[in-house]
Amino acid sequence: MAHFGTRLFTFFKGRQVGVDEFGNRYFTERSVAKGRRTRRWVMYKGAPEPSKVPPHWHGWLHYTTDKYPKLSEPTRQHDWQKDHLPNLTGTKVRYLPKGHILRGATRQKNAADYNAWTPDA
């Protein structure tokens, strides 16, 4: 849910230019003061999580391109491209490396492991 101030600013000054496959809505200013570039922003569907912005919209938000993508256009232009995934940190499907304690495995001993000091007898 967007902050009240963002929703108010969007209502009075915003113009929606598109929606992505996650339901996030993208806006730009209706009128711009001379000598200033147009503001661009996103209103997230659900919790505000910046990693939910797909790459093609990220480029538009950061002024890399002026052409905003359309929902009808394919998001993947090459066969080797994977579908966009938001940041999965903190979820049950997060990445856990081999040997992670939450993965149930034990880590191999390492030369950098801590050895407690004991005085020589």
N, CA, C and O of each residue as an XYZ file, in Angstrom:
484
protein
N       0.839     -1.180      0.000
C       0.000      0.000      0.000
C       0.882      1.240      0.000
O       1.820      1.336      0.791
N       0.598      2.159     -0.853
C       1.392      3.380     -0.963
C       1.089      4.318      0.196
O      -0.004      4.303      0.762
N       2.060      5.116      0.529
C       1.927      6.124      1.571
C       0.845      7.125      1.162
O       0.633      7.357     -0.029
N       0.169      7.710      2.131
C      -0.921      8.640      1.840
C      -0.450      9.813      0.975
O      -1.150     10.227      0.051
N       0.735     10.345      1.277
C       1.267     11.468      0.500
C       1.524     11.093     -0.954
O       1.294     11.895     -1.859
N       2.001      9.876     -1.173
C       2.242      9.401     -2.542
C       0.933      9.259     -3.299
O       0.841      9.632     -4.469
N      -0.074      8.720     -2.636
C      -1.377      8.573     -3.290
C      -1.980      9.937     -3.616
O      -2.579     10.112     -4.677
N      -1.826     10.899     -2.716
C      -2.355     12.241     -2.942
C      -1.630     12.919     -4.109
O      -2.265     13.505     -4.986
N      -0.288     12.833     -4.110
C       0.506     13.407     -5.195
C       0.137     12.759     -6.530
O       0.030     13.442     -7.548
N      -0.054     11.450     -6.520
C      -0.414     10.723     -7.736
C      -1.782     11.164     -8.248
O      -1.974     11.320     -9.454
N      -2.718     11.362     -7.349
C      -4.065     11.770     -7.745
C      -4.061     13.137     -8.424
O      -4.734     13.333     -9.437
N      -3.305     14.079     -7.867
C      -3.329     15.443     -8.408
C      -2.352     15.660     -9.567
O      -2.674     16.403    -10.495
N      -1.191     15.045     -9.544
C      -0.171     15.353    -10.542
C       0.235     14.191    -11.429
O       0.983     14.387    -12.386
N      -0.237     12.988    -11.139
C       0.237     11.820    -11.868
C      -0.602     11.439    -13.072
O      -1.792     11.741    -13.149
N       0.048     10.769    -14.006
C      -0.602     10.203    -15.178
C      -0.058      8.793    -15.339
O       1.147      8.603    -15.501
N      -0.943      7.804    -15.293
C      -0.510      6.422    -15.398
C      -0.065      6.118    -16.817
O      -0.760      6.426    -17.785
N       1.129      5.498    -16.923
C       1.656      5.170    -18.249
C       1.702      3.676    -18.494
O       1.879      3.243    -19.632
N       1.544      2.875    -17.442
C       1.575      1.438    -17.676
C       1.430      0.612    -16.419
O       1.461      1.120    -15.298
N       1.269     -0.678    -16.645
C       1.143     -1.672    -15.578
C       2.028     -2.848    -15.965
O       2.076     -3.228    -17.135
N       2.727     -3.426    -14.993
C       3.551     -4.598    -15.304
C       2.810     -5.884    -14.980
O       1.657     -5.857    -14.548
N       3.480     -7.013    -15.190
C       2.839     -8.309    -14.986
C       2.548     -8.624    -13.521
O       1.790     -9.549    -13.230
N       3.141     -7.866    -12.595
C       2.884     -8.070    -11.167
C       1.758     -7.180    -10.653
O       1.364     -7.295     -9.493
N       1.237     -6.302    -11.494
C       0.166     -5.400    -11.074
C       0.665     -4.059    -10.570
O      -0.142     -3.227    -10.154
N       1.988     -3.818    -10.592
C       2.538     -2.516    -10.206
C       2.152     -1.484    -11.262
O       2.179     -1.771    -12.459
N       1.792     -0.285    -10.812
C       1.395      0.781    -11.743
C       2.484      1.840    -11.803
O       3.058      2.205    -10.777
N       2.772      2.337    -13.005
C       3.849      3.293    -13.234
C       3.266      4.625    -13.672
O       2.338      4.682    -14.478
N       3.830      5.698    -13.123
C       3.295      7.033    -13.339
C       4.382      8.005    -13.756
O       5.570      7.797    -13.514
N       3.929      9.070    -14.391
C       4.775     10.202    -14.725
C       3.970     11.468    -14.454
O       2.747     11.410    -14.334
N       4.643     12.601    -14.358
C       3.946     13.861    -14.096
C       3.153     14.303    -15.310
O       3.558     14.072    -16.450
N       2.020     14.942    -15.056
C       1.206     15.483    -16.156
C       1.872     16.687    -16.792
O       1.981     16.772    -18.015
N       2.319     17.621    -15.957
C       2.984     18.821    -16.468
C       4.289     19.007    -15.713
O       4.385     18.724    -14.519
N       5.284     19.487    -16.434
C       6.619     19.628    -15.872
C       7.062     21.071    -15.985
O       6.834     21.722    -17.005
N       7.698     21.574    -14.928
C       8.240     22.926    -14.959
C       9.401     22.979    -15.958
O      10.108     21.989    -16.153
N       9.586     24.127    -16.579
C      10.634     24.285    -17.583
C      12.008     24.096    -16.940
O      12.279     24.626    -15.862
N      12.872     23.333    -17.614
C      14.217     23.104    -17.127
C      14.327     21.945    -16.152
O      15.396     21.736    -15.578
N      13.278     21.200    -15.950
C      13.297     20.063    -15.029
C      12.781     18.839    -15.755
O      11.871     18.940    -16.578
N      13.347     17.695    -15.463
C      12.876     16.491    -16.136
C      11.658     15.913    -15.415
O      11.431     16.178    -14.235
N      10.897     15.135    -16.137
C       9.656     14.563    -15.632
C       9.939     13.542    -14.543
O      10.825     12.699    -14.681
N       9.182     13.624    -13.464
C       9.313     12.617    -12.407
C       8.637     11.331    -12.849
O       7.635     11.349    -13.563
N       9.205     10.219    -12.413
C       8.636      8.904    -12.692
C       8.607      8.130    -11.384
O       9.549      8.199    -10.593
N       7.534      7.400    -11.160
C       7.442      6.612     -9.950
C       6.537      5.412    -10.143
O       5.816      5.299    -11.134
N       6.597      4.511     -9.159
C       5.817      3.284     -9.211
C       4.991      3.178     -7.941
O       5.440      3.546     -6.856
N       3.777      2.668     -8.096
C       2.940      2.329     -6.947
C       2.800      0.813     -6.966
O       2.196      0.243     -7.875
N       3.363      0.175     -5.958
C       3.413     -1.282     -5.902
C       2.063     -1.874     -5.553
O       1.272     -1.283     -4.818
N       1.820     -3.044     -6.093
C       0.638     -3.801     -5.701
C       1.054     -4.613     -4.479
O       1.972     -5.429     -4.560
N       0.394     -4.398     -3.366
C       0.775     -5.080     -2.135
C       1.869     -4.319     -1.412
O       1.934     -3.091     -1.467
N       2.724     -5.063     -0.735
C       3.813     -4.451      0.044
C       4.821     -3.776     -0.892
O       5.148     -4.322     -1.945
N       5.314     -2.594     -0.513
C       6.300     -1.917     -1.355
C       7.641     -2.632     -1.311
O       8.375     -2.531     -0.328
N       7.950     -3.339     -2.359
C       9.190     -4.104     -2.472
C       9.856     -3.762     -3.797
O       9.406     -4.221     -4.847
N      10.931     -2.952     -3.767
C      11.568     -2.516     -5.015
C      12.060     -3.644     -5.909
O      12.185     -3.452     -7.119
N      12.342     -4.807     -5.351
C      12.811     -5.903     -6.204
C      11.682     -6.494     -7.040
O      11.926     -7.379     -7.861
N      10.437     -6.015     -6.846
C       9.319     -6.464     -7.672
C       9.262     -5.729     -9.009
O       8.424     -6.052     -9.851
N      10.129     -4.758     -9.215
C      10.147     -4.010    -10.481
C      10.931     -4.809    -11.514
O      12.124     -5.047    -11.323
N      10.291     -5.228    -12.605
C      11.002     -5.987    -13.642
C      12.052     -5.121    -14.346
O      11.959     -3.894    -14.325
N      13.046     -5.758    -14.966
C      14.138     -5.009    -15.590
C      13.700     -3.996    -16.638
O      14.264     -2.904    -16.712
N      12.696     -4.343    -17.455
C      12.289     -3.414    -18.512
C      11.652     -2.155    -17.919
O      11.779     -1.080    -18.504
N      10.974     -2.261    -16.780
C      10.428     -1.067    -16.127
C      11.498     -0.346    -15.311
O      11.431      0.872    -15.147
N      12.476     -1.080    -14.802
C      13.561     -0.454    -14.045
C      14.318      0.536    -14.925
O      14.673      1.631    -14.487
N      14.558      0.137    -16.167
C      15.243      1.033    -17.102
C      14.459      2.308    -17.346
O      15.045      3.387    -17.441
N      13.149      2.201    -17.447
C      12.327      3.389    -17.654
C      12.314      4.265    -16.406
O      12.419      5.487    -16.515
N      12.186      3.668    -15.228
C      12.163      4.450    -13.984
C      13.444      5.243    -13.765
O      13.412      6.345    -13.216
N      14.578      4.679    -14.198
C      15.869      5.316    -13.979
C      16.371      6.071    -15.206
O      17.571      6.312    -15.341
N      15.459      6.442    -16.097
C      15.747      7.305    -17.248
C      16.766      6.704    -18.208
O      17.424      7.441    -18.941
N      16.910      5.376    -18.218
C      17.783      4.729    -19.192
C      17.145      4.775    -20.568
O      17.832      4.884    -21.583
N      15.825      4.690    -20.588
C      15.075      4.779    -21.833
C      13.837      5.642    -21.607
O      13.287      5.677    -20.506
N      13.414      6.322    -22.636
C      12.204      7.133    -22.531
C      10.969      6.376    -22.992
O       9.844      6.801    -22.728
N      11.168      5.267    -23.672
C      10.041      4.474    -24.154
C       9.629      3.504    -23.054
O      10.409      2.642    -22.650
N       8.424      3.648    -22.583
C       7.975      2.732    -21.529
C       7.401      1.476    -22.160
O       6.750      1.533    -23.203
N       7.650      0.325    -21.510
C       7.162     -0.931    -22.067
C       5.652     -1.058    -21.943
O       5.034     -0.478    -21.049
N       5.083     -1.810    -22.833
C       3.642     -2.053    -22.799
C       3.408     -3.475    -22.310
O       4.253     -4.351    -22.494
N       2.255     -3.696    -21.685
C       1.935     -5.007    -21.142
C       1.835     -6.053    -22.248
O       2.095     -7.233    -22.014
N       1.458     -5.622    -23.451
C       1.306     -6.560    -24.563
C       2.652     -6.999    -25.150
O       2.730     -8.024    -25.827
N       3.710     -6.224    -24.891
C       5.033     -6.581    -25.410
C       5.629     -7.708    -24.582
O       5.404     -7.765    -23.373
N       6.386     -8.610    -25.207
C       7.020     -9.675    -24.429
C       8.105     -9.109    -23.519
O       8.863     -8.222    -23.913
N       8.168     -9.632    -22.304
C       9.175     -9.145    -21.361
C      10.525     -9.803    -21.597
O      11.562     -9.254    -21.224
N      10.513    -10.967    -22.210
C      11.757    -11.662    -22.538
C      11.987    -11.570    -24.039
O      11.140    -11.978    -24.834
N      13.134    -11.032    -24.416
C      13.424    -10.895    -25.829
C      14.334    -11.999    -26.352
O      14.450    -12.182    -27.564
N      14.986    -12.743    -25.444
C      15.911    -13.790    -25.837
C      15.543    -15.095    -25.138
O      14.942    -15.084    -24.064
N      15.904    -16.211    -25.751
C      15.596    -17.518    -25.175
C      16.334    -17.765    -23.864
O      15.832    -18.479    -22.996
N      17.529    -17.175    -23.713
C      18.334    -17.428    -22.523
C      17.868    -16.617    -21.309
O      18.331    -16.873    -20.197
N      16.978    -15.660    -21.489
C      16.516    -14.840    -20.371
C      15.549    -15.622    -19.484
O      14.695    -16.364    -19.969
N      15.706    -15.438    -18.179
C      14.809    -16.076    -17.217
C      13.707    -15.095    -16.849
O      13.863    -13.885    -17.014
N      12.587    -15.623    -16.348
C      11.520    -14.762    -15.863
C      11.999    -14.015    -14.622
O      12.823    -14.526    -13.863
N      11.485    -12.814    -14.419
C      11.880    -11.989    -13.286
C      11.380    -12.589    -11.979
O      10.236    -13.032    -11.885
N      12.245    -12.600    -10.975
C      11.872    -13.022     -9.635
C      12.156    -11.889     -8.668
O      13.230    -11.292     -8.730
N      11.225    -11.576     -7.777
C      11.536    -10.567     -6.761
C      12.530    -11.124     -5.759
O      12.829    -12.318     -5.785
N      13.043    -10.287     -4.882
C      13.986    -10.695     -3.860
C      13.322    -11.704     -2.932
O      12.294    -11.401     -2.327
N      13.885    -12.880     -2.814
C      13.289    -13.950     -2.017
C      13.896    -14.061     -0.624
O      13.581    -14.997      0.110
N      14.756    -13.127     -0.250
C      15.356    -13.149      1.074
C      14.268    -13.072      2.139
O      13.358    -12.248      2.052
N      14.372    -13.927      3.131
C      13.407    -13.930      4.218
C      12.195    -14.797      3.957
O      11.320    -14.899      4.817
N      12.117    -15.421      2.803
C      10.988    -16.298      2.504
C      11.431    -17.755      2.622
O      12.619    -18.029      2.793
N      10.505    -18.672      2.535
C      10.826    -20.098      2.644
C      11.581    -20.628      1.431
O      12.235    -21.666      1.522
N      11.503    -19.935      0.301
C      12.176    -20.391     -0.916
C      13.491    -19.663     -1.167
O      13.997    -19.661     -2.289
N      14.043    -19.049     -0.129
C      15.318    -18.330     -0.266
C      16.455    -19.303     -0.563
O      16.316    -20.513     -0.380
N      17.573    -18.764     -1.020
C      18.736    -19.591     -1.313
C      19.487    -19.869     -0.013
O      19.802    -18.946      0.738
N      19.766    -21.121      0.243
C      20.592    -21.526      1.367
C      21.750    -22.346      0.814
O      21.519    -23.387      0.200
N      22.989    -21.905      1.014
C      24.115    -22.639      0.459
C      24.315    -23.982      1.146
O      23.789    -24.218      2.233
N      25.066    -24.843      0.515
C      25.374    -26.154      1.074
C      26.084    -25.966      2.418
O      27.023    -25.178      2.534
N      25.626    -26.694      3.414
C      26.229    -26.586      4.731
C      25.574    -25.559      5.632
O      25.995    -25.402      6.778
N      24.553    -24.852      5.152
C      23.861    -23.863      5.977
C      23.126    -24.563      7.110
O      22.561    -25.639      6.912
N      23.127    -23.963      8.295
C      22.527    -24.591      9.466
C      21.019    -24.807      9.290
O      20.476    -25.784      9.805
N      20.343    -23.917      8.577
C      18.909    -24.073      8.357
C      18.601    -25.125      7.290
O      17.455    -25.548      7.139
N      19.608    -25.534      6.571
C      19.427    -26.569      5.561
C      19.605    -27.964      6.165
O      19.336    -28.971      5.510
N      20.054    -28.011      7.401
C      20.196    -29.278      8.092
C      21.505    -29.983      7.854
O      21.677    -31.111      8.318
N      22.420    -29.383      7.165
C      23.704    -30.009      6.880
C      24.765    -29.473      7.838
O      24.572    -28.439      8.478
N      25.852    -30.165      7.925
C      26.970    -29.697      8.742
C      28.063    -29.202      7.823
O      28.273    -29.730      6.732
N      28.739    -28.197      8.278
C      29.791    -27.581      7.485
C      31.104    -28.319      7.704
O      31.383    -28.784      8.809
N      31.897    -28.425      6.666
C      33.203    -29.048      6.795
C      34.130    -28.161      7.602
O      34.003    -26.937      7.580
N      35.054    -28.772      8.309
C      36.051    -28.013      9.062
C      36.906    -27.228      8.080
O      37.152    -27.662      6.955
N      37.352    -26.063      8.530
C      38.084    -25.148      7.682
C      39.320    -24.681      8.430
O      39.319    -24.657      9.660
N      40.369    -24.311      7.720
C      41.585    -23.809      8.355
C      41.331    -22.483      9.071
O      42.061    -22.129      9.997
N      40.321    -21.764      8.657
C      40.020    -20.477      9.270
C      39.093    -20.603     10.478
O      38.718    -19.592     11.071
N      38.720    -21.831     10.852
C      37.851    -22.015     12.013
C      38.549    -21.552     13.283
O      39.778    -21.542     13.363
N      37.767    -21.178     14.251
C      38.266    -20.668     15.507
C      38.759    -21.813     16.381
O      38.075    -22.823     16.550
N      39.930    -21.645     16.923
C      40.479    -22.586     17.894
C      40.672    -21.840     19.205
O      41.401    -20.851     19.262
N      40.032    -22.305     20.234
C      40.140    -21.630     21.520
C      41.553    -21.745     22.057
O      42.197    -22.784     21.912
N      42.038    -20.669     22.683
C      43.377    -20.648     23.238
C      43.377    -21.403     24.545
O      42.486    -21.227     25.376
N      44.351    -22.220     24.719
C      44.544    -22.882     25.999
C      46.001    -22.666     26.405
O      46.907    -22.782     25.580
N      46.215    -22.354     27.666
C      47.605    -22.109     28.109
C      48.410    -23.416     28.095
O      47.891    -24.497     28.370
N      49.661    -23.272     27.774
C      50.552    -24.441     27.804
C      50.786    -24.872     29.242
O      51.002    -24.036     30.119
N      50.745    -26.130     29.477
C      50.918    -26.629     30.839
C      52.369    -26.841     31.172
O      52.693    -27.259     32.283
